[in-house]
Amino acid sequence: MELTETSELYWYVVHVKSRHEFKVLDRLTRAGIDTFLPIVERLNKWKDRKKLVAFPLFPGYLFVHIHKIYDTMLAILKTPGVVKFIGVVPGEPEPVSEDQIISLKKLVESKESLDPYPYLKEGQRVRIKRGPLAGVEGILAERKGQHLLVLSVDILRQGVSLKIDALDVERV
């Protein structure tokens, strides 16, 4: 792993084993690593009951906020359940934009109904003008006659969508 050490903190995506997101989150948090696992609650129905259950928004992935230091990255890779860091070049983790993380956190904290959405590269970039999500930026899309704000996480090639009123957004 070819790493140049820096003193700045960056967000990186960590790929984890299937259904190990919460376990890895707990292990990394206990190790003092700043982590972020975007979760959404869904109503699960069984024959005898209904229950709100927390699910990872991006199954198999979580974010870590660390210095790009070999020892730190190696410690994360040695954590049970961790598979690898995500990057375009194998063995070279690629940072996630701070703006994408801030917007993603705002969306998750809003407790709005979020749905995973296919990664979009093309489309009009917009910003929400008012309300609790003011300042959140994403791509304006349309599905079944409804407008959506799509927030893409580039390195994951995944995104999340939120139903919006097109009048509540402005061009960036």
Protein Blocks (a to p, Z undefined) as FASTA:
>chain_A
ZZdddfbdcdddddddehilmmmmmmmmmnopacdddddddddddfkbccdddddfbghi
acddddddfklmmmmmmpghiabdcdfbghiacdddfklmmmmmmmmmnopacddddddf
bdcddddfbdjkgoiacddddeehiacdddddfklopacdddddfklpccZZ
